[in-house]
Amino acid sequence: MNERLVILLSYEVIDFHCDALYKMQFDSGISFSQDSRLDVDLDKLIKGGVQIQTFAIYISERLGPARFHHVLDQLDIFNKKVAGAGVRPLCWREDLDQLRQVNQPLGLLSIEGADGLEGNMQYLRIAFEQGVRFLGLTWNFANWAADGVMERRGAGFTNKGLELIAECHRLGITLDISHLSVQGFWELVDMANKAQKPFIASHSNAYQIYAHPRNLRDDQIQAIIEMDGRIGITFVPYFVKAGGPVHIHDLIRHIEHICSLGGSGQLMFGSDFDGIDSYITGLENPGCYPGLIGELLRYYPETLVKSWLFGNAESFLRTHLPKRKKTL
């Protein structure tokens, strides 16, 4: 192994979005330890230096109407297959103190789309007790809580959705606005600022660079910066530019634009691996992070690159993950 590669592998990474759980839900034969059917497995996380990986619970339309038992199924898969392979669950702020004591990645849990909670706050509380710490309010379309970004009417939150937000704020579940309608975004900005509960966009890029509906407009980016939320640059090729092939330098244009708006302290990464079937050239799985790091270091200072890879996301977690409750 050459010296440059050894140096690149020493960088730590936090990735805020992947969809490996839903793939394993459909194919029980997949092994998380190492499996070519997964973009994200333990072997690739280690190769890429990924110290913390967020695993989304996404209920595919192939399952029919989303139900809470589908959420429980994926929680069970995480516990048996992902944690069973050696990924340690990250649930509490105190868990971060053990990050470097044991040479194992940590796994965060997020729900992508509130559909499977069925409008039931008890289900939300059960999910929290099972380790869910982030909630993406919608997928692309409408659900019982809010409209998604691809829903034509473009409405915001329902009354039940407002109840959901309040309960997430009370529990310590951070909200994720990737996929949320523009109207819903601005409604949530007001509520988040009043509650002093900043939110994230776990996997979204810059609309000004490529005008895809899933990308963030400049005023949205600035609102997230002002509340000190986080924006996860994503590796979905068709969020980066029109047509392919898409290269790492195309992705860097989104990073540069968000930095130009003052967002260097809010940037992180949310790959969306296992949620995509096409890839940025050279970014096909987490084991490819060293290639991205090498490109970033060509243009930006090391301290800044480290903050995007790890520091910005870690500081958010240290501030906003709930503390473990003391028991008698």
RATAKA-V616914 format. One record per residue. RES is the residue in one letter. SS is DSSP state (A for helix, B for strand, O for the rest). OMEGA is omega in degrees with one decimal (* if undefined). D_FIRST is the distance of its C-alpha to the first C-alpha in whole Angstrom. Layout:
<<RES:SS:OMEGA:D_FIRST> <RES:SS:OMEGA:D_FIRST>>
This chain:
<<M:O:-177.6:0> <N:O:-172.9:4> <E:A:-178.9:7> <R:A:-179.9:9> <L:A:177.7:7> <V:A:179.2:7> <I:A:-178.9:10> <L:A:-179.9:11> <L:A:179.2:11> <S:O:179.1:13> <Y:O:178.8:16> <E:O:-175.7:19> <V:B:166.6:20> <I:B:179.6:24> <D:B:-169.0:25> <F:O:176.5:29> <H:O:166.1:29> <C:B:-174.6:29> <D:O:-177.1:31> <A:A:-175.4:29> <L:A:-177.4:32> <Y:A:175.1:35> <K:A:-179.9:33> <M:A:175.8:33> <Q:A:-179.2:37> <F:A:-179.0:37> <D:O:-176.3:35> <S:O:-179.7:35> <G:O:-179.2:33> <I:O:175.9:30> <S:O:179.1:28> <F:O:-178.4:26> <S:O:178.1:23> <Q:O:-176.5:21> <D:O:-178.0:24> <S:O:178.7:23> <R:O:178.0:27> <L:O:166.8:25> <D:O:-176.3:23> <V:O:169.2:23> <D:O:-174.3:22> <L:A:-178.8:21> <D:A:-178.6:17> <K:A:175.7:17> <L:A:-179.7:18> <I:A:179.4:16> <K:A:-178.1:13> <G:A:-178.8:15> <G:O:-179.4:16> <V:B:-178.5:19> <Q:B:179.2:21> <I:B:177.6:25> <Q:B:173.6:26> <T:B:179.2:29> <F:B:-179.8:31> <A:B:170.5:34> <I:B:-178.4:37> <Y:O:-178.9:38> <I:O:-177.4:41> <S:O:175.5:41> <E:A:178.3:44> <R:A:179.8:44> <L:A:-175.7:45> <G:O:-180.0:48> <P:O:-178.6:49> <A:O:179.4:47> <R:O:-176.1:48> <F:A:179.7:47> <H:A:174.0:46> <H:A:175.4:43> <V:A:179.8:42> <L:A:177.7:42> <D:A:-178.0:41> <Q:A:172.4:38> <L:A:178.1:38> <D:A:177.4:38> <I:A:177.9:35> <F:A:-177.3:33> <N:A:-175.5:34> <K:A:-171.8:34> <K:A:-175.9:31> <V:A:176.0:29> <A:A:179.0:30> <G:A:178.2:30> <A:A:176.8:26> <G:O:175.1:25> <V:O:-177.3:26> <R:B:178.6:28> <P:B:176.6:31> <L:O:-175.3:32> <C:O:-170.4:35> <W:O:179.5:37> <R:A:-177.9:36> <E:A:-179.9:35> <D:A:-179.6:33> <L:A:-179.8:30> <D:A:-179.7:31> <Q:A:-171.5:29> <L:O:-174.7:26> <R:O:-179.2:23> <Q:O:178.6:25> <V:O:-175.0:24> <N:O:178.9:20> <Q:O:173.8:22> <P:O:174.0:22> <L:B:-179.3:26> <G:B:172.4:28> <L:B:178.8:31> <L:B:177.0:34> <S:B:170.5:36> <I:B:179.8:39> <E:B:-176.4:39> <G:O:-175.9:42> <A:A:-174.7:45> <D:A:-174.7:47> <G:A:175.4:46> <L:A:171.8:48> <E:O:179.0:51> <G:O:-173.9:52> <N:O:-177.5:53> <M:A:174.4:52> <Q:A:176.8:52> <Y:A:176.6:49> <L:A:-179.0:47> <R:A:176.1:48> <I:A:178.6:46> <A:A:177.5:43> <F:A:179.4:43> <E:A:178.2:43> <Q:O:172.0:41> <G:O:179.4:38> <V:B:-177.2:38> <R:B:177.9:38> <F:B:179.7:38> <L:B:168.4:40> <G:B:-167.0:40> <L:O:179.5:44> <T:O:158.2:44> <W:O:-172.5:42> <N:O:-170.6:43> <F:O:-175.5:47> <A:O:168.1:50> <N:O:-175.5:50> <W:O:-174.9:52> <A:O:-172.5:51> <A:B:173.2:50> <D:O:172.2:50> <G:B:-172.6:46> <V:O:-179.5:45> <M:O:177.9:46> <E:O:-169.6:50> <R:O:-176.2:52> <R:O:173.8:55> <G:O:-179.6:52> <A:O:178.7:54> <G:O:-173.0:52> <F:B:169.3:53> <T:O:175.3:55> <N:A:178.6:57> <K:A:176.7:55> <G:A:176.5:52> <L:A:175.8:53> <E:A:178.7:54> <L:A:179.5:50> <I:A:-179.5:49> <A:A:-178.8:51> <E:A:175.0:50> <C:A:178.3:46> <H:A:-179.3:47> <R:A:-176.9:49> <L:A:-172.6:46> <G:O:173.4:43> <I:O:179.7:42> <T:B:-178.2:40> <L:B:-175.7:41> <D:B:-173.4:39> <I:O:171.8:41> <S:O:-177.1:38> <H:O:-177.1:41> <L:B:177.3:44> <S:O:178.7:47> <V:A:177.4:47> <Q:A:177.9:51> <G:A:177.8:49> <F:A:-174.8:46> <W:A:173.9:49> <E:A:-178.9:51> <L:A:176.6:48> <V:A:-179.7:48> <D:A:-178.3:51> <M:A:-179.0:51> <A:A:179.9:47> <N:A:178.2:49> <K:A:-179.0:52> <A:A:-174.2:50> <Q:O:179.0:47> <K:O:-179.5:45> <P:O:179.8:42> <F:O:179.5:40> <I:B:163.2:37> <A:B:-167.7:36> <S:O:-178.5:33> <H:O:-179.9:32> <S:O:178.8:34> <N:O:-172.3:34> <A:B:179.8:36> <Y:O:-178.8:39> <Q:O:179.6:40> <I:O:173.0:37> <Y:O:-170.4:37> <A:O:171.5:41> <H:O:-177.7:40> <P:O:-179.0:42> <R:O:179.1:39> <N:O:-173.6:38> <L:B:173.3:40> <R:O:-178.3:42> <D:A:-178.8:42> <D:A:175.2:45> <Q:A:178.2:43> <I:A:-179.0:40> <Q:A:177.3:42> <A:A:178.3:44> <I:A:177.3:41> <I:A:-176.1:40> <E:A:179.0:43> <M:A:-175.8:43> <D:O:169.3:39> <G:O:-179.0:38> <R:B:179.0:35> <I:B:-179.8:33> <G:B:175.3:31> <I:B:-173.3:29> <T:O:-174.4:29> <F:O:177.5:27> <V:O:-173.6:30> <P:A:-176.2:30> <Y:A:164.9:34> <F:A:-174.3:34> <V:A:176.5:32> <K:O:179.0:34> <A:O:176.7:36> <G:O:-177.8:35> <G:O:-3.9:32> <P:O:178.7:29> <V:O:-177.1:28> <H:B:-178.3:25> <I:A:-179.4:23> <H:A:174.4:25> <D:A:178.4:28> <L:A:-177.9:27> <I:A:176.6:27> <R:A:177.7:31> <H:A:177.2:32> <I:A:-178.0:30> <E:A:-178.7:31> <H:A:179.3:35> <I:A:175.7:35> <C:A:-179.8:34> <S:A:177.2:37> <L:O:179.5:39> <G:O:-172.5:38> <G:O:-178.0:35> <S:O:-179.5:32> <G:O:-179.1:33> <Q:O:-178.0:33> <L:B:169.9:30> <M:B:179.6:28> <F:B:175.1:26> <G:O:-164.6:28> <S:O:-169.8:26> <D:O:173.4:29> <F:B:-175.7:26> <D:O:171.5:28> <G:O:-177.4:31> <I:O:177.1:30> <D:O:168.8:30> <S:O:-166.9:29> <Y:O:166.5:26> <I:B:179.7:25> <T:B:-178.4:22> <G:O:177.9:19> <L:B:-174.5:20> <E:O:-179.8:21> <N:O:-176.9:20> <P:A:177.2:19> <G:A:-179.6:15> <C:A:-179.8:15> <Y:A:177.8:16> <P:A:177.2:13> <G:A:176.3:15> <L:A:-179.5:18> <I:A:178.9:17> <G:A:178.4:15> <E:A:179.7:19> <L:A:-178.5:21> <L:A:175.1:20> <R:A:-171.7:21> <Y:A:-171.0:24> <Y:O:176.9:25> <P:O:-177.4:24> <E:A:-178.9:22> <T:A:179.9:25> <L:A:179.1:26> <V:A:179.2:23> <K:A:179.8:22> <S:A:179.5:26> <W:A:-178.0:26> <L:A:-168.7:23> <F:A:-167.0:24> <G:A:-178.3:27> <N:A:179.5:30> <A:A:-179.5:29> <E:A:-178.7:29> <S:A:176.4:32> <F:A:179.7:34> <L:A:-179.5:33> <R:A:179.6:34> <T:A:-166.5:38> <H:A:169.6:39> <L:O:178.1:37> <P:O:174.4:41> <K:O:176.5:41> <R:O:179.9:41> <K:O:178.1:45> <K:O:176.8:47> <T:O:-180.0:48> <L:O:*:51>>
